[in-house]
Amino acid sequence: MITIFHNNKCGKSRCALAALQEKNIEFQLVEYLKNTPSVSELKSIIQKLGIKPYDLIRTKEAIFIENFKGKTYSDDEWIRILQENPILIERPILIKGDKAVIARSDEKINEFLENN
């Protein structure tokens, strides 16, 4: 089963959700702004994505620009910042098993669904 970390206010996230529904793929929906992932869950997601914590941050969000831009933090500190400020988590994220993708384009969504 695929898990989708979703924000309904995000057009890219709604597109990923629609793709899963159109293909009749069973999924678990996680509204991460309401059900914020724990630090350990974020670490697991980041590992599955194969990225650094900073690469999961939405750097154009006002909260990032006002509070974190230009500052240096350790990976663990960035993860804590993401956990405390879930609006900064890039979306949507699709997860299946030990694989994950930030599914911001139709190509990424389709590639992930075809290979997982």
PyMOL commands that place a pseudoatom at each C-alpha (Angstrom):
pseudoatom trace, name=CA, resn=MET, resi=1, chain=A, elem=C, hetatm=0, pos=[0.000, 0.000, 0.000]
pseudoatom trace, name=CA, resn=ILE, resi=2, chain=A, elem=C, hetatm=0, pos=[1.140, 3.523, -0.762]
pseudoatom trace, name=CA, resn=THR, resi=3, chain=A, elem=C, hetatm=0, pos=[1.142, 6.249, 1.862]
pseudoatom trace, name=CA, resn=ILE, resi=4, chain=A, elem=C, hetatm=0, pos=[0.685, 9.823, 0.685]
pseudoatom trace, name=CA, resn=PHE, resi=5, chain=A, elem=C, hetatm=0, pos=[1.708, 12.750, 2.870]
pseudoatom trace, name=CA, resn=HIS, resi=6, chain=A, elem=C, hetatm=0, pos=[-0.850, 15.269, 1.702]
pseudoatom trace, name=CA, resn=ASN, resi=7, chain=A, elem=C, hetatm=0, pos=[-1.856, 18.910, 2.066]
pseudoatom trace, name=CA, resn=ASN, resi=8, chain=A, elem=C, hetatm=0, pos=[-5.220, 19.549, 0.446]
pseudoatom trace, name=CA, resn=LYS, resi=9, chain=A, elem=C, hetatm=0, pos=[-4.385, 23.253, -0.033]
pseudoatom trace, name=CA, resn=CYS, resi=10, chain=A, elem=C, hetatm=0, pos=[-1.518, 22.292, -2.363]
pseudoatom trace, name=CA, resn=GLY, resi=11, chain=A, elem=C, hetatm=0, pos=[-2.338, 21.798, -6.042]
pseudoatom trace, name=CA, resn=LYS, resi=12, chain=A, elem=C, hetatm=0, pos=[0.595, 19.404, -6.556]
pseudoatom trace, name=CA, resn=SER, resi=13, chain=A, elem=C, hetatm=0, pos=[-0.588, 17.335, -3.628]
pseudoatom trace, name=CA, resn=ARG, resi=14, chain=A, elem=C, hetatm=0, pos=[-4.155, 17.222, -4.953]
pseudoatom trace, name=CA, resn=CYS, resi=15, chain=A, elem=C, hetatm=0, pos=[-2.800, 16.066, -8.346]
pseudoatom trace, name=CA, resn=ALA, resi=16, chain=A, elem=C, hetatm=0, pos=[-0.869, 13.212, -6.732]
pseudoatom trace, name=CA, resn=LEU, resi=17, chain=A, elem=C, hetatm=0, pos=[-3.951, 12.160, -4.781]
pseudoatom trace, name=CA, resn=ALA, resi=18, chain=A, elem=C, hetatm=0, pos=[-6.063, 12.277, -7.954]
pseudoatom trace, name=CA, resn=ALA, resi=19, chain=A, elem=C, hetatm=0, pos=[-3.506, 10.104, -9.774]
pseudoatom trace, name=CA, resn=LEU, resi=20, chain=A, elem=C, hetatm=0, pos=[-3.761, 7.441, -7.066]
pseudoatom trace, name=CA, resn=GLN, resi=21, chain=A, elem=C, hetatm=0, pos=[-7.564, 7.565, -7.178]
pseudoatom trace, name=CA, resn=GLU, resi=22, chain=A, elem=C, hetatm=0, pos=[-7.733, 7.453, -11.008]
pseudoatom trace, name=CA, resn=LYS, resi=23, chain=A, elem=C, hetatm=0, pos=[-5.492, 4.376, -11.084]
pseudoatom trace, name=CA, resn=ASN, resi=24, chain=A, elem=C, hetatm=0, pos=[-7.530, 2.714, -8.306]
pseudoatom trace, name=CA, resn=ILE, resi=25, chain=A, elem=C, hetatm=0, pos=[-4.414, 2.331, -6.176]
pseudoatom trace, name=CA, resn=GLU, resi=26, chain=A, elem=C, hetatm=0, pos=[-4.986, 1.561, -2.522]
pseudoatom trace, name=CA, resn=PHE, resi=27, chain=A, elem=C, hetatm=0, pos=[-3.445, 4.228, -0.333]
pseudoatom trace, name=CA, resn=GLN, resi=28, chain=A, elem=C, hetatm=0, pos=[-3.279, 5.633, 3.166]
pseudoatom trace, name=CA, resn=LEU, resi=29, chain=A, elem=C, hetatm=0, pos=[-3.768, 9.394, 3.361]
pseudoatom trace, name=CA, resn=VAL, resi=30, chain=A, elem=C, hetatm=0, pos=[-1.742, 11.307, 5.949]
pseudoatom trace, name=CA, resn=GLU, resi=31, chain=A, elem=C, hetatm=0, pos=[-2.720, 14.930, 6.396]
pseudoatom trace, name=CA, resn=TYR, resi=32, chain=A, elem=C, hetatm=0, pos=[0.654, 15.825, 7.848]
pseudoatom trace, name=CA, resn=LEU, resi=33, chain=A, elem=C, hetatm=0, pos=[-0.398, 19.316, 8.961]
pseudoatom trace, name=CA, resn=LYS, resi=34, chain=A, elem=C, hetatm=0, pos=[-3.017, 17.719, 11.248]
pseudoatom trace, name=CA, resn=ASN, resi=35, chain=A, elem=C, hetatm=0, pos=[-1.039, 14.568, 12.102]
pseudoatom trace, name=CA, resn=THR, resi=36, chain=A, elem=C, hetatm=0, pos=[2.544, 15.758, 12.205]
pseudoatom trace, name=CA, resn=PRO, resi=37, chain=A, elem=C, hetatm=0, pos=[5.141, 13.022, 11.733]
pseudoatom trace, name=CA, resn=SER, resi=38, chain=A, elem=C, hetatm=0, pos=[7.365, 12.326, 14.722]
pseudoatom trace, name=CA, resn=VAL, resi=39, chain=A, elem=C, hetatm=0, pos=[11.103, 12.894, 14.584]
pseudoatom trace, name=CA, resn=SER, resi=40, chain=A, elem=C, hetatm=0, pos=[11.647, 9.155, 14.011]
pseudoatom trace, name=CA, resn=GLU, resi=41, chain=A, elem=C, hetatm=0, pos=[9.027, 9.110, 11.232]
pseudoatom trace, name=CA, resn=LEU, resi=42, chain=A, elem=C, hetatm=0, pos=[10.709, 12.088, 9.563]
pseudoatom trace, name=CA, resn=LYS, resi=43, chain=A, elem=C, hetatm=0, pos=[14.088, 10.350, 9.783]
pseudoatom trace, name=CA, resn=SER, resi=44, chain=A, elem=C, hetatm=0, pos=[12.575, 7.272, 8.150]
pseudoatom trace, name=CA, resn=ILE, resi=45, chain=A, elem=C, hetatm=0, pos=[10.960, 9.330, 5.361]
pseudoatom trace, name=CA, resn=ILE, resi=46, chain=A, elem=C, hetatm=0, pos=[14.208, 11.200, 4.700]
pseudoatom trace, name=CA, resn=GLN, resi=47, chain=A, elem=C, hetatm=0, pos=[16.118, 7.919, 4.550]
pseudoatom trace, name=CA, resn=LYS, resi=48, chain=A, elem=C, hetatm=0, pos=[13.587, 6.458, 2.091]
pseudoatom trace, name=CA, resn=LEU, resi=49, chain=A, elem=C, hetatm=0, pos=[13.836, 9.609, -0.049]
pseudoatom trace, name=CA, resn=GLY, resi=50, chain=A, elem=C, hetatm=0, pos=[17.635, 9.343, -0.025]
pseudoatom trace, name=CA, resn=ILE, resi=51, chain=A, elem=C, hetatm=0, pos=[18.064, 13.051, 0.726]
pseudoatom trace, name=CA, resn=LYS, resi=52, chain=A, elem=C, hetatm=0, pos=[19.396, 15.326, 3.455]
pseudoatom trace, name=CA, resn=PRO, resi=53, chain=A, elem=C, hetatm=0, pos=[16.841, 16.853, 5.857]
pseudoatom trace, name=CA, resn=TYR, resi=54, chain=A, elem=C, hetatm=0, pos=[17.410, 20.318, 4.396]
pseudoatom trace, name=CA, resn=ASP, resi=55, chain=A, elem=C, hetatm=0, pos=[16.286, 19.016, 0.982]
pseudoatom trace, name=CA, resn=LEU, resi=56, chain=A, elem=C, hetatm=0, pos=[12.826, 18.310, 2.418]
pseudoatom trace, name=CA, resn=ILE, resi=57, chain=A, elem=C, hetatm=0, pos=[12.321, 21.950, 3.397]
pseudoatom trace, name=CA, resn=ARG, resi=58, chain=A, elem=C, hetatm=0, pos=[10.063, 24.362, 1.547]
pseudoatom trace, name=CA, resn=THR, resi=59, chain=A, elem=C, hetatm=0, pos=[12.501, 27.279, 1.492]
pseudoatom trace, name=CA, resn=LYS, resi=60, chain=A, elem=C, hetatm=0, pos=[9.992, 29.752, 0.037]
pseudoatom trace, name=CA, resn=GLU, resi=61, chain=A, elem=C, hetatm=0, pos=[7.610, 29.514, 2.997]
pseudoatom trace, name=CA, resn=ALA, resi=62, chain=A, elem=C, hetatm=0, pos=[7.425, 32.732, 5.019]
pseudoatom trace, name=CA, resn=ILE, resi=63, chain=A, elem=C, hetatm=0, pos=[8.256, 30.919, 8.263]
pseudoatom trace, name=CA, resn=PHE, resi=64, chain=A, elem=C, hetatm=0, pos=[11.483, 29.616, 6.715]
pseudoatom trace, name=CA, resn=ILE, resi=65, chain=A, elem=C, hetatm=0, pos=[12.492, 33.009, 5.322]
pseudoatom trace, name=CA, resn=GLU, resi=66, chain=A, elem=C, hetatm=0, pos=[11.709, 34.811, 8.597]
pseudoatom trace, name=CA, resn=ASN, resi=67, chain=A, elem=C, hetatm=0, pos=[13.250, 32.303, 11.009]
pseudoatom trace, name=CA, resn=PHE, resi=68, chain=A, elem=C, hetatm=0, pos=[15.724, 29.970, 9.339]
pseudoatom trace, name=CA, resn=LYS, resi=69, chain=A, elem=C, hetatm=0, pos=[17.068, 31.343, 6.056]
pseudoatom trace, name=CA, resn=GLY, resi=70, chain=A, elem=C, hetatm=0, pos=[20.837, 31.746, 6.053]
pseudoatom trace, name=CA, resn=LYS, resi=71, chain=A, elem=C, hetatm=0, pos=[21.270, 29.845, 9.322]
pseudoatom trace, name=CA, resn=THR, resi=72, chain=A, elem=C, hetatm=0, pos=[23.231, 26.642, 9.731]
pseudoatom trace, name=CA, resn=TYR, resi=73, chain=A, elem=C, hetatm=0, pos=[21.791, 23.676, 11.585]
pseudoatom trace, name=CA, resn=SER, resi=74, chain=A, elem=C, hetatm=0, pos=[22.755, 20.022, 11.952]
pseudoatom trace, name=CA, resn=ASP, resi=75, chain=A, elem=C, hetatm=0, pos=[20.661, 17.353, 10.238]
pseudoatom trace, name=CA, resn=ASP, resi=76, chain=A, elem=C, hetatm=0, pos=[19.038, 16.488, 13.574]
pseudoatom trace, name=CA, resn=GLU, resi=77, chain=A, elem=C, hetatm=0, pos=[18.220, 20.154, 14.184]
pseudoatom trace, name=CA, resn=TRP, resi=78, chain=A, elem=C, hetatm=0, pos=[16.621, 20.483, 10.713]
pseudoatom trace, name=CA, resn=ILE, resi=79, chain=A, elem=C, hetatm=0, pos=[14.527, 17.392, 11.441]
pseudoatom trace, name=CA, resn=ARG, resi=80, chain=A, elem=C, hetatm=0, pos=[13.350, 18.922, 14.717]
pseudoatom trace, name=CA, resn=ILE, resi=81, chain=A, elem=C, hetatm=0, pos=[12.528, 22.174, 12.875]
pseudoatom trace, name=CA, resn=LEU, resi=82, chain=A, elem=C, hetatm=0, pos=[10.471, 20.201, 10.340]
pseudoatom trace, name=CA, resn=GLN, resi=83, chain=A, elem=C, hetatm=0, pos=[8.667, 18.364, 13.118]
pseudoatom trace, name=CA, resn=GLU, resi=84, chain=A, elem=C, hetatm=0, pos=[7.855, 21.608, 14.931]
pseudoatom trace, name=CA, resn=ASN, resi=85, chain=A, elem=C, hetatm=0, pos=[6.886, 23.423, 11.691]
pseudoatom trace, name=CA, resn=PRO, resi=86, chain=A, elem=C, hetatm=0, pos=[5.239, 20.831, 9.416]
pseudoatom trace, name=CA, resn=ILE, resi=87, chain=A, elem=C, hetatm=0, pos=[4.241, 23.526, 6.885]
pseudoatom trace, name=CA, resn=LEU, resi=88, chain=A, elem=C, hetatm=0, pos=[7.928, 23.426, 5.898]
pseudoatom trace, name=CA, resn=ILE, resi=89, chain=A, elem=C, hetatm=0, pos=[7.722, 19.779, 4.767]
pseudoatom trace, name=CA, resn=GLU, resi=90, chain=A, elem=C, hetatm=0, pos=[7.839, 19.496, 0.972]
pseudoatom trace, name=CA, resn=ARG, resi=91, chain=A, elem=C, hetatm=0, pos=[4.811, 17.764, -0.495]
pseudoatom trace, name=CA, resn=PRO, resi=92, chain=A, elem=C, hetatm=0, pos=[3.363, 15.504, -1.634]
pseudoatom trace, name=CA, resn=ILE, resi=93, chain=A, elem=C, hetatm=0, pos=[5.410, 12.523, -0.535]
pseudoatom trace, name=CA, resn=LEU, resi=94, chain=A, elem=C, hetatm=0, pos=[4.535, 9.042, -1.769]
pseudoatom trace, name=CA, resn=ILE, resi=95, chain=A, elem=C, hetatm=0, pos=[5.909, 6.088, 0.196]
pseudoatom trace, name=CA, resn=LYS, resi=96, chain=A, elem=C, hetatm=0, pos=[5.793, 2.375, -0.481]
pseudoatom trace, name=CA, resn=GLY, resi=97, chain=A, elem=C, hetatm=0, pos=[7.982, 0.002, 1.478]
pseudoatom trace, name=CA, resn=ASP, resi=98, chain=A, elem=C, hetatm=0, pos=[11.494, 1.380, 1.652]
pseudoatom trace, name=CA, resn=LYS, resi=99, chain=A, elem=C, hetatm=0, pos=[11.028, 3.756, -1.310]
pseudoatom trace, name=CA, resn=ALA, resi=100, chain=A, elem=C, hetatm=0, pos=[9.681, 7.287, -1.367]
pseudoatom trace, name=CA, resn=VAL, resi=101, chain=A, elem=C, hetatm=0, pos=[9.458, 10.244, -3.730]
pseudoatom trace, name=CA, resn=ILE, resi=102, chain=A, elem=C, hetatm=0, pos=[8.568, 13.896, -3.506]
pseudoatom trace, name=CA, resn=ALA, resi=103, chain=A, elem=C, hetatm=0, pos=[5.879, 13.701, -6.182]
pseudoatom trace, name=CA, resn=ARG, resi=104, chain=A, elem=C, hetatm=0, pos=[5.677, 17.262, -7.489]
pseudoatom trace, name=CA, resn=SER, resi=105, chain=A, elem=C, hetatm=0, pos=[5.332, 16.341, -11.152]
pseudoatom trace, name=CA, resn=ASP, resi=106, chain=A, elem=C, hetatm=0, pos=[3.228, 13.900, -13.150]
pseudoatom trace, name=CA, resn=GLU, resi=107, chain=A, elem=C, hetatm=0, pos=[6.449, 12.264, -14.346]
pseudoatom trace, name=CA, resn=LYS, resi=108, chain=A, elem=C, hetatm=0, pos=[7.641, 11.606, -10.771]
pseudoatom trace, name=CA, resn=ILE, resi=109, chain=A, elem=C, hetatm=0, pos=[4.229, 10.250, -9.791]
pseudoatom trace, name=CA, resn=ASN, resi=110, chain=A, elem=C, hetatm=0, pos=[3.956, 7.936, -12.794]
pseudoatom trace, name=CA, resn=GLU, resi=111, chain=A, elem=C, hetatm=0, pos=[7.552, 6.728, -12.496]
pseudoatom trace, name=CA, resn=PHE, resi=112, chain=A, elem=C, hetatm=0, pos=[7.051, 5.923, -8.818]
pseudoatom trace, name=CA, resn=LEU, resi=113, chain=A, elem=C, hetatm=0, pos=[3.762, 4.111, -9.427]
pseudoatom trace, name=CA, resn=GLU, resi=114, chain=A, elem=C, hetatm=0, pos=[5.217, 2.094, -12.313]
pseudoatom trace, name=CA, resn=ASN, resi=115, chain=A, elem=C, hetatm=0, pos=[8.273, 1.008, -10.341]
pseudoatom trace, name=CA, resn=ASN, resi=116, chain=A, elem=C, hetatm=0, pos=[6.666, 0.297, -6.980]
for i in range(1, 116): cmd.bond("trace and resi %d" % i, "trace and resi %d" % (i + 1))
show_as sticks, trace
zoom trace
